[in-house]
Amino acid sequence: MLSKIWKKVCILILIIACLFNIVLKLVGRVSFNKEIISSAEYMLEQYEYEKDSENVIK
């Protein structure tokens, strides 16, 4: 009898933890547009760095 109660309590705690985790991920996630813009800026910086380093080596 006691084990059935603990099993239900543990399952309830597990469900609450999963929902809490999902909500935190949804709230803290970066928007797609911001991610695309930051990726494009990084790629442009890398391209310019490689372009400059090619001129120095030659």
C-alpha positions as a Markdown table, in Angstrom:
| # | Residue | x | y | z |
|---|---|---|---|---|
| 1 | Met | 0.0 | 0.0 | 0.0 |
| 2 | Leu | 2.7 | 2.4 | 1.0 |
| 3 | Ser | 4.7 | 1.6 | -2.2 |
| 4 | Lys | 1.8 | 2.6 | -4.4 |
| 5 | Ile | 1.5 | 6.0 | -2.7 |
| 6 | Trp | 5.3 | 6.6 | -3.1 |
| 7 | Lys | 5.1 | 5.5 | -6.8 |
| 8 | Lys | 2.4 | 8.0 | -7.5 |
| 9 | Val | 4.3 | 10.8 | -5.6 |
| 10 | Cys | 7.5 | 10.0 | -7.6 |
| 11 | Ile | 5.6 | 10.1 | -10.9 |
| 12 | Leu | 4.0 | 13.4 | -10.0 |
| 13 | Ile | 7.4 | 14.9 | -9.1 |
| 14 | Leu | 8.9 | 13.6 | -12.3 |
| 15 | Ile | 6.0 | 15.1 | -14.4 |
| 16 | Ile | 6.4 | 18.5 | -12.6 |
| 17 | Ala | 10.2 | 18.4 | -13.1 |
| 18 | Cys | 9.8 | 17.7 | -16.9 |
| 19 | Leu | 7.2 | 20.5 | -17.3 |
| 20 | Phe | 9.4 | 22.9 | -15.4 |
| 21 | Asn | 12.4 | 22.0 | -17.6 |
| 22 | Ile | 10.3 | 22.5 | -20.8 |
| 23 | Val | 9.0 | 25.9 | -19.6 |
| 24 | Leu | 12.5 | 27.1 | -18.7 |
| 25 | Lys | 13.8 | 26.1 | -22.2 |
| 26 | Leu | 11.0 | 27.9 | -23.9 |
| 27 | Val | 11.4 | 31.1 | -21.9 |
| 28 | Gly | 15.2 | 31.2 | -22.1 |
| 29 | Arg | 15.5 | 30.4 | -25.8 |
| 30 | Val | 17.0 | 32.8 | -28.3 |
| 31 | Ser | 14.8 | 33.8 | -31.1 |
| 32 | Phe | 15.5 | 32.4 | -34.6 |
| 33 | Asn | 16.1 | 35.8 | -36.1 |
| 34 | Lys | 18.7 | 36.7 | -33.5 |
| 35 | Glu | 20.5 | 33.4 | -34.0 |
| 36 | Ile | 20.6 | 33.9 | -37.8 |
| 37 | Ile | 22.0 | 37.5 | -37.5 |
| 38 | Ser | 24.7 | 36.5 | -35.0 |
| 39 | Ser | 25.7 | 33.6 | -37.2 |
| 40 | Ala | 25.9 | 35.8 | -40.3 |
| 41 | Glu | 28.0 | 38.4 | -38.4 |
| 42 | Tyr | 30.4 | 35.7 | -37.2 |
| 43 | Met | 30.8 | 34.2 | -40.7 |
| 44 | Leu | 31.5 | 37.7 | -42.1 |
| 45 | Glu | 34.1 | 38.3 | -39.4 |
| 46 | Gln | 35.8 | 35.0 | -40.2 |
| 47 | Tyr | 35.7 | 35.7 | -43.9 |
| 48 | Glu | 37.3 | 39.1 | -43.4 |
| 49 | Tyr | 39.9 | 37.7 | -41.1 |
| 50 | Glu | 40.8 | 34.9 | -43.6 |
| 51 | Lys | 40.9 | 37.5 | -46.4 |
| 52 | Asp | 43.3 | 39.7 | -44.4 |
| 53 | Ser | 45.5 | 36.8 | -43.4 |
| 54 | Glu | 45.9 | 35.7 | -47.0 |
| 55 | Asn | 47.2 | 39.1 | -48.0 |
| 56 | Val | 49.7 | 39.1 | -45.1 |
| 57 | Ile | 51.1 | 35.6 | -46.0 |
| 58 | Lys | 51.6 | 36.4 | -49.7 |
